[in-house]
């Protein structure tokens, strides 16, 4: 089955309970290409670089939306897309 997987998905959230639920659901669905991490997205890891970063109904709720957007920009691969 893994031979046809061409994408990996990473979910970040600052809330440990949200990440725990996401991990549980991914496990129940046997999703081998998804990971979920507790991360403050004002300082996302710069590696790995992402081809696509999405943020739906979230940026306006951030304590420092400008820092989140800068962090997302740093985490994008060259030519990557930020979809909001």
VOLO-625796 format. One record per residue: residue in one letter; residue number from 1; x negated, y, z of N, C-alpha, C, O in turn. Coordinates in steps of 0.02 Angstrom, whole numbers, plus 32768, in hexadecimal, padded with zeros to 4 digits. Example, Ala and Ser with C-alpha at 12.3 -4.5 7.8 and 13.67 -1.06 7.14 Angstrom:
VOLO-625796
+----+-----+------+------+------+------+------+------+------+------+------+------+------+------+
: aa :   i :  nxx :  nyy :  nzz : caxx : cayy : cazz :  cxx :  cyy :  czz :  oxx :  oyy :  ozz :
+----+-----+------+------+------+------+------+------+------+------+------+------+------+------+
:  a :   1 : 7D6C : 7EE4 : 8186 : 7D99 : 7F1F : 8186 : 7D6C : 7F5B : 8186 : 7D38 : 7F5A : 81A7 :
:  s :   2 : 7D7E : 7F90 : 8162 : 7D54 : 7FCB : 8165 : 7D7B : 8002 : 818A : 7D62 : 8039 : 8192 :
+----+-----+------+------+------+------+------+------+------+------+------+------+------+------+
//
This chain:
VOLO-625796
+----+-----+------+------+------+------+------+------+------+------+------+------+------+------+
: aa :   i :  nxx :  nyy :  nzz : caxx : cayy : cazz :  cxx :  cyy :  czz :  oxx :  oyy :  ozz :
+----+-----+------+------+------+------+------+------+------+------+------+------+------+------+
:  x :   1 : 7FD7 : 7FC4 : 8000 : 8000 : 8000 : 8000 : 7FD5 : 803F : 8000 : 7FE6 : 806F : 7FDD :
:  x :   2 : 7F9F : 8040 : 8025 : 7F76 : 807C : 802C : 7F56 : 8091 : 7FE9 : 7F43 : 80CB : 7FE2 :
:  x :   3 : 7F51 : 8064 : 7FB9 : 7F2F : 8075 : 7F7B : 7F54 : 80AA : 7F53 : 7F35 : 80CB : 7F29 :
:  x :   4 : 7F94 : 80B3 : 7F5E : 7FB9 : 80E6 : 7F38 : 7FC0 : 8128 : 7F5D : 7FDC : 8158 : 7F42 :
:  x :   5 : 7FA9 : 812C : 7F9A : 7FAD : 816A : 7FC0 : 7F79 : 819B : 7FA6 : 7F3D : 818C : 7FA6 :
:  x :   6 : 7F90 : 81D5 : 7F90 : 7F63 : 8205 : 7F74 : 7F60 : 8246 : 7F9C : 7F37 : 8272 : 7F8D :
:  x :   7 : 7F8B : 824D : 7FCC : 7F8D : 828A : 7FF4 : 7F89 : 8279 : 803E : 7F9F : 8244 : 8054 :
:  x :   8 : 7F6C : 82A7 : 8063 : 7F6C : 82A2 : 80AC : 7F8E : 82E0 : 80C7 : 7F89 : 8317 : 80AA :
:  x :   9 : 7FB0 : 82D9 : 80FF : 7FD6 : 830F : 811D : 7FC0 : 8318 : 8165 : 7FB8 : 82E8 : 818A :
:  x :  10 : 7FB5 : 8356 : 8177 : 7F9F : 8367 : 81BB : 7FD1 : 8399 : 81D8 : 7FDF : 83CC : 81B9 :
:  x :  11 : 7FEA : 838A : 8213 : 8017 : 83B8 : 8235 : 7FF5 : 83D5 : 8272 : 7FD7 : 83B0 : 8299 :
:  x :  12 : 7FFB : 8417 : 827A : 7FE0 : 8438 : 82B5 : 8019 : 8459 : 82DB : 8047 : 8475 : 82BD :
:  x :  13 : 8015 : 8456 : 831D : 8043 : 847A : 8348 : 8021 : 8484 : 838B : 7FF8 : 845B : 839F :
:  x :  14 : 8031 : 84BA : 83AC : 8014 : 84C8 : 83ED : 8037 : 84A0 : 8425 : 801C : 8498 : 845C :
:  x :  15 : 8073 : 8488 : 8415 : 809C : 8465 : 8447 : 808D : 841A : 8446 : 809A : 83F8 : 8415 :
:  x :  16 : 8072 : 8402 : 847E : 8060 : 83BB : 8482 : 809D : 838E : 847A : 8097 : 8358 : 845D :
:  x :  17 : 80D8 : 83A2 : 8493 : 8113 : 8378 : 848C : 8129 : 8372 : 8442 : 813F : 833D : 842D :
:  x :  18 : 8122 : 83A8 : 841C : 8134 : 83A5 : 83D5 : 8105 : 8377 : 83AF : 811B : 8351 : 8384 :
:  x :  19 : 80C5 : 837A : 83C0 : 8095 : 834E : 839F : 80A1 : 8305 : 83B2 : 809C : 82D9 : 8388 :
:  x :  20 : 80B1 : 82FA : 83F1 : 80C0 : 82B5 : 8407 : 80FC : 8299 : 83E1 : 80FB : 825F : 83CC :
:  x :  21 : 812F : 82C1 : 83D8 : 816A : 82AA : 83B2 : 8159 : 829D : 8369 : 816F : 826C : 834C :
:  x :  22 : 8131 : 82C9 : 834C : 811D : 82BF : 8306 : 80F4 : 827F : 82FD : 80FE : 825A : 82CE :
:  x :  23 : 80C6 : 8273 : 832C : 809E : 8236 : 8329 : 80CA : 81F8 : 8330 : 80C0 : 81C6 : 830D :
:  x :  24 : 80F9 : 81FC : 835D : 8127 : 81C3 : 8368 : 814F : 81B4 : 8329 : 8156 : 817B : 8315 :
:  x :  25 : 816A : 81E9 : 830A : 8192 : 81DE : 82CE : 8167 : 81C4 : 8294 : 817D : 8198 : 826F :
:  x :  26 : 812B : 81DF : 828D : 80FE : 81C6 : 8258 : 80ED : 817D : 8263 : 80E9 : 8156 : 8233 :
:  x :  27 : 80E3 : 816A : 82A2 : 80D5 : 8124 : 82B2 : 8111 : 80F8 : 82A1 : 8109 : 80C2 : 8285 :
:  x :  28 : 814C : 810E : 82B3 : 8189 : 80E8 : 82A3 : 8193 : 80DF : 8258 : 81AB : 80AB : 8242 :
:  x :  29 : 817F : 8111 : 8232 : 8186 : 810E : 81E9 : 8149 : 80F0 : 81C7 : 8146 : 80EB : 8189 :
:  x :  30 : 8118 : 80DB : 81EE : 80DA : 80BD : 81D5 : 80B7 : 80EB : 81A3 : 80A0 : 80D4 : 816E :
:  x :  31 : 80B3 : 812B : 81B4 : 8092 : 815B : 8188 : 8047 : 815A : 8197 : 8031 : 8172 : 81CB :
:  x :  32 : 8021 : 813F : 816A : 7FD9 : 8139 : 8175 : 7FB2 : 8176 : 815B : 7F76 : 817B : 8166 :
:  x :  33 : 7FD4 : 81A3 : 813A : 7FB3 : 81DD : 811D : 7FC6 : 821F : 8140 : 7FBE : 8255 : 8124 :
:  x :  34 : 7FDE : 821A : 817E : 7FF2 : 8255 : 81A3 : 7FD2 : 8256 : 81E8 : 7FCF : 8223 : 820B :
:  x :  35 : 7FB8 : 8291 : 81FB : 7F9D : 8299 : 823E : 7FBA : 82D9 : 825C : 7FCD : 8307 : 8239 :
:  x :  36 : 7FBC : 82DA : 829D : 7FD9 : 8313 : 82C1 : 7FAB : 8324 : 82FB : 7F96 : 82F9 : 8321 :
:  x :  37 : 7F9C : 8365 : 8301 : 7F6C : 837B : 8333 : 7F86 : 83B9 : 8358 : 7FA7 : 83E4 : 833B :
:  x :  38 : 7F77 : 83BC : 8398 : 7F86 : 83F7 : 83C0 : 7F50 : 842A : 83B0 : 7F16 : 8421 : 83C0 :
:  x :  39 : 7F65 : 8461 : 8390 : 7F37 : 8495 : 837A : 7F59 : 84D8 : 8380 : 7F94 : 84E0 : 836F :
:  x :  40 : 7F34 : 8509 : 8398 : 7F4A : 854F : 8397 : 7F39 : 8568 : 8351 : 7EFE : 856F : 8341 :
:  x :  41 : 7F6B : 8575 : 8328 : 7F5F : 8584 : 82E1 : 7F41 : 85CA : 82D6 : 7F34 : 85DD : 829D :
:  x :  42 : 7F37 : 85F0 : 830C : 7F12 : 862E : 8303 : 7EC8 : 861F : 82F7 : 7EA3 : 864B : 82E1 :
:  x :  43 : 7EB4 : 85E1 : 8304 : 7E6F : 85CC : 82FA : 7E6E : 8585 : 82E0 : 7E52 : 8558 : 8300 :
:  x :  44 : 7E8C : 857A : 82A5 : 7E8D : 8538 : 8286 : 7E47 : 8523 : 8274 : 7E1D : 854D : 8265 :
:  x :  45 : 7E3A : 84E3 : 8274 : 7DF9 : 84CB : 825C : 7DEE : 84E0 : 8213 : 7E1D : 84DF : 81EC :
:  x :  46 : 7DB1 : 84F2 : 8202 : 7DA1 : 8504 : 81BD : 7D92 : 84C7 : 8192 : 7D8B : 84CD : 8155 :
:  x :  47 : 7D8E : 848D : 81B1 : 7D7E : 8450 : 818E : 7DA9 : 8418 : 81AA : 7DA8 : 840E : 81E7 :
:  x :  48 : 7DCE : 83F3 : 8183 : 7DCB : 83F3 : 813B : 7DF1 : 842F : 811E : 7E19 : 844F : 813F :
:  x :  49 : 7DE2 : 843E : 80DF : 7E06 : 8472 : 80BA : 7E46 : 8453 : 809F : 7E48 : 8418 : 808D :
:  x :  50 : 7E7A : 847A : 809C : 7EBB : 8462 : 8084 : 7ECD : 8480 : 8041 : 7EC0 : 84BB : 8034 :
:  x :  51 : 7EEA : 8457 : 8016 : 7F02 : 846F : 7FD5 : 7F45 : 8493 : 7FDC : 7F56 : 84BE : 7FB3 :
:  x :  52 : 7F6B : 8481 : 800F : 7FAC : 84A0 : 801B : 7FB7 : 84A7 : 8066 : 7FB0 : 8477 : 808C :
:  x :  53 : 7FC8 : 84E3 : 807B : 7FDC : 84F0 : 80C0 : 8021 : 850E : 80BE : 802E : 853D : 8098 :
:  x :  54 : 804E : 84F4 : 80E6 : 8092 : 850E : 80E9 : 80A1 : 8528 : 812F : 8086 : 8510 : 8161 :
:  x :  55 : 80CC : 855B : 8132 : 80E3 : 8576 : 8171 : 812B : 858E : 8165 : 8136 : 85C1 : 8146 :
:  x :  56 : 815A : 8569 : 817F : 81A0 : 857A : 8173 : 81BF : 8594 : 81B3 : 81C0 : 8572 : 81E7 :
:  x :  57 : 81D9 : 85D0 : 81B0 : 81FC : 85EF : 81E8 : 81D1 : 85ED : 8227 : 81EA : 85DC : 825D :
:  x :  58 : 8192 : 85FF : 8220 : 8164 : 85F9 : 8259 : 8137 : 8636 : 8263 : 812A : 8649 : 829C :
:  x :  59 : 8120 : 8655 : 822E : 80EF : 868A : 8235 : 810A : 86C4 : 8260 : 80E6 : 86DF : 828A :
:  x :  60 : 8148 : 86D7 : 8255 : 8164 : 870F : 827A : 816B : 8701 : 82C5 : 8173 : 872F : 82EC :
:  x :  61 : 8169 : 86C2 : 82D9 : 816E : 86AF : 831F : 812A : 86AD : 8343 : 8128 : 86A4 : 8380 :
:  x :  62 : 80F5 : 86B4 : 831E : 80B2 : 86AE : 833B : 80A0 : 86EC : 8364 : 80B6 : 8724 : 8355 :
:  x :  63 : 8079 : 86E0 : 8398 : 8061 : 8717 : 83C2 : 8034 : 8746 : 8399 : 8035 : 8783 : 83A2 :
:  x :  64 : 800C : 8729 : 836D : 7FDE : 874F : 8343 : 7FE4 : 8737 : 82FB : 7FB9 : 8713 : 82E2 :
:  x :  65 : 801A : 874B : 82D9 : 8024 : 8732 : 8294 : 7FEB : 8743 : 8265 : 7FDC : 871D : 8237 :
:  x :  66 : 7FCA : 877C : 826F : 7F92 : 878E : 8244 : 7F58 : 875D : 824D : 7F37 : 874B : 821C :
:  x :  67 : 7F4C : 8747 : 828A : 7F17 : 8716 : 8297 : 7F29 : 86D2 : 8279 : 7EFD : 86B0 : 825F :
:  x :  68 : 7F68 : 86C0 : 827C : 7F7D : 8680 : 825E : 7F73 : 8681 : 8213 : 7F5A : 8651 : 81F6 :
:  x :  69 : 7F85 : 86B8 : 81F3 : 7F7E : 86BD : 81AB : 7F34 : 86BD : 8196 : 7F22 : 869E : 8164 :
:  x :  70 : 7F09 : 86DE : 81BC : 7EC1 : 86DC : 81AD : 7EA6 : 8695 : 81B6 : 7E7E : 867E : 818E :
:  x :  71 : 7EBC : 8674 : 81EA : 7EA6 : 8630 : 81F7 : 7EBC : 8600 : 81BF : 7E95 : 85D6 : 81A9 :
:  x :  72 : 7EFA : 8608 : 81A8 : 7F12 : 85DF : 8171 : 7EEA : 85ED : 8132 : 7ED9 : 85BE : 810D :
:  x :  73 : 7EDA : 862B : 8126 : 7EB2 : 863C : 80EB : 7E6D : 861B : 80ED : 7E55 : 8603 : 80BA :
:  x :  74 : 7E4E : 861B : 8127 : 7E0C : 85FB : 812E : 7E10 : 85AF : 8124 : 7DE0 : 8591 : 810D :
:  x :  75 : 7E49 : 8592 : 8135 : 7E51 : 8549 : 8131 : 7E64 : 8531 : 80EB : 7E63 : 84F5 : 80DD :
:  x :  76 : 7E74 : 8560 : 80BE : 7E87 : 854D : 807A : 7E4A : 853D : 804F : 7E17 : 855E : 8053 :
:  x :  77 : 7E51 : 8509 : 8027 : 7E1E : 84FA : 7FF5 : 7E21 : 852F : 7FBF : 7E53 : 8552 : 7FB7 :
:  x :  78 : 7DEA : 8536 : 7F9B : 7DE8 : 8565 : 7F64 : 7E21 : 8554 : 7F33 : 7E27 : 851B : 7F1D :
:  x :  79 : 7E49 : 8584 : 7F22 : 7E82 : 8578 : 7EF6 : 7EBE : 855B : 7F19 : 7EF1 : 854C : 7EF9 :
:  x :  80 : 7EBA : 8554 : 7F5C : 7EF2 : 8537 : 7F82 : 7F2C : 8567 : 7F86 : 7F27 : 85A1 : 7F72 :
:  x :  81 : 7F65 : 854E : 7F9E : 7FA3 : 8573 : 7FA1 : 7FBC : 8577 : 7FE9 : 7FBC : 8545 : 800D :
:  x :  82 : 7FD2 : 85B2 : 7FFC : 7FF5 : 85BC : 803C : 803E : 85C8 : 802A : 804E : 85F8 : 8007 :
:  x :  83 : 806A : 859C : 8042 : 80B1 : 85A1 : 8033 : 80D6 : 85B1 : 8073 : 80D4 : 858C : 80A4 :
:  x :  84 : 80F9 : 85EA : 8071 : 811D : 8601 : 80AD : 8164 : 8613 : 8099 : 818B : 8627 : 80C4 :
+----+-----+------+------+------+------+------+------+------+------+------+------+------+------+
//
